């Protein structure tokens, strides 16, 4: 993308309404714009990040054996009347009436709808287990939407739903999803800690929140630093495979042995047993939440399958959410400095920015064009006629992992300056060397 014609409306001033770093930076770097309270339009730079997060979430869900579907945002009220949640959900639910006076709603979550799809089609225990997921916009009429996309009213969620014949199967699905989550967050450069949680309006009796530390988090959290040392991605010794039940058991054991709790579940007696240098505490942001609730929905909505003995049984369910749009803000909370965003490579909107310090200089222009072509669309080319200082500031603000700075003196000698955003480290290299380092 060429910056001279890109729709990336950066702001010099800090917007008044933004109270936290991620909200400020998302507005200043031109990622999003608010269109109503808690509702945002995603502009090209923000959308590219959102898509990258979606891609990682999707790869890990697929890798764990979940199947992608796409359910609508608008749901019929009848389904929610069946489960009993139509009244319970209260004012958070946006209720809509269509031209035939039918009660509809903008989905805040999809337990009812997925249970309906399941009961229409799955008839035998032989078809189990099933894990279905989608990545779809939700609406919750939050009392206090705030902090930009972190607590929006409309937000993008990945929600998965598991169906198993019995409790043991449901527990295996729960553990599989938990492992997929730890892998997902690690790939985004986040240290997310699973913490036992309350189940709230989703219901059930087993639940974990996935929390990352950030000063602006909404709850106080406590955990053992042991979590920070675990590598969920390595397949070798110590790695976990979601296909082996013994690995899943070992994984779950590890996730539940080390201490981790939010304020509500904090146990000072257990916390006192964690040695001082391993204690981590601070504010936490919830980026995911998983629930096991057994037959809550299959019973209330009459979903059954024929069991091995021919008798009808209600499958056991769990649901598994990731705040996809919230993650954009959460990653920024975890990774920024005074100058701007610092994107992890895996979700950055572009691999690199190319800064042409002298537009019109034949050597600079030629070199930049050559580099830009080599990225095949995965670089942002700053081809504006602005001063160098403005280009540096915008590149830092937008947070590209790499900056390739092309000035007239260097270009004449066939050299560029390569800057790593995270460390500030700069080296003078040939364009070929810059490309190979960026990879
Ligand atoms: N049905 C279950 C799991 S699929 C569910 O809805 N869980 S949830 O309510 O915990 O939401 C899942 C995730 O969505 C949360 O962990 C959070 O990361 C994100 N989320 C929830 N509410 C909001 C909101 N108002 N704005 C942005 N993200 C949100």
Boltz pocket constraint, residues with backbone or C-beta under 6 A from the ligand:
constraints:
  - pocket:
      binder: B
      contacts: [[A, 108], [A, 109], [A, 110], [A, 111], [A, 140], [A, 142], [A, 149], [A, 150], [A, 151], [A, 152], [A, 153], [A, 154], [A, 155], [A, 156], [A, 157], [A, 158], [A, 159], [A, 160], [A, 202], [A, 286], [A, 287], [A, 288], [A, 289], [A, 290], [A, 291], [A, 319], [A, 320], [A, 321], [A, 322], [A, 323], [A, 324], [A, 325], [A, 326]]
      max_distance: 6.0
